[in-house]
Amino acid sequence: MNCQECHDRIYPYLDRELDPTEVERVREHLDECEGCESTLVIETVFLDRVRGSATARTAPPGVRERLILRLRSDIGPPP
């Protein structure tokens, strides 16, 4: 795995979206590459701060209802 391939997989890696084989490939590259390991640390801190800044787990009912209505009107009726 090269650095670009590793960078392309950083977020899926952090979000646990990779299959075990890809996880192992990313880990191996991170063990060998200080630059990519630094990127991982920076992205981990970034995601932790973003997650920590959330004030609510779900949108307020009014916002959710408006969003659902908007999505339904954009998509149209079911077939």
N, C-alpha and C positions, 0 to 999 in steps of 0.2 A: 504494500500500500504506500502511495506517495502522500505528500503533504496535502495536495488539493483533495484527494479522495478522503483523507482523514477530516479535513475541514468540512467537506460536504456531509459528513456523518456525525459531526459534533452534536447538533441538536437532537437528531434521532437517538444518538447514544445517550445523551443526558435524559431524554424523555423515555428511555427504555423501550424504544420502538424497533430496535435491530434484533435480528435473529442471533442465536448464540455464536454462530460462525463469524458474523460481522462484528459482534462485540469483541471476540477474541482478536480479530484482525486489527481493530481500532486500538485495543489495549496494547498489543504488541508494538504498534507504531508509536503510541504515546510513551512506552517504555524506552524507545530508542531515540525519540526526537524531542529535544527540549523546547523547541519553538512551538510545536503542536501541543505539548503538555502545558505550556504557558497560555496558549489560546484556550485550552480546556478550563484552566483555572479562572481566567477572566470571564468566560461565558458562564461558568458555574456561579461565580459571584454575582454577575449580572442577573441571572435567572432567580437566584435567591432573593435579591433586592426587589425585583419585580413582583415575585410571589409574596414577599413580605409587605409590600406596599398596598396590596389589595385590601379594601376595607369591608367588602361583602362577598359572600360566597356565591350569591345569586343576584340577579337584577331585581329591583323592586317590582311588585306585581304589575303596576301600570306600564312600566317600560317593557316588560316581557310580553304583555298583551299587545301593545302597539307593534312590537317587533314581529310577533307571530302573524298579526293581521297584515303587516306590510309584506312579509315573506309570502304569505298565501296569495296576496293580490299580484305580486310579481311573478309567481310561478303559475298561477291559474288553477282552475279546479282539477281534482284528480281525474284520471281517464276513466 
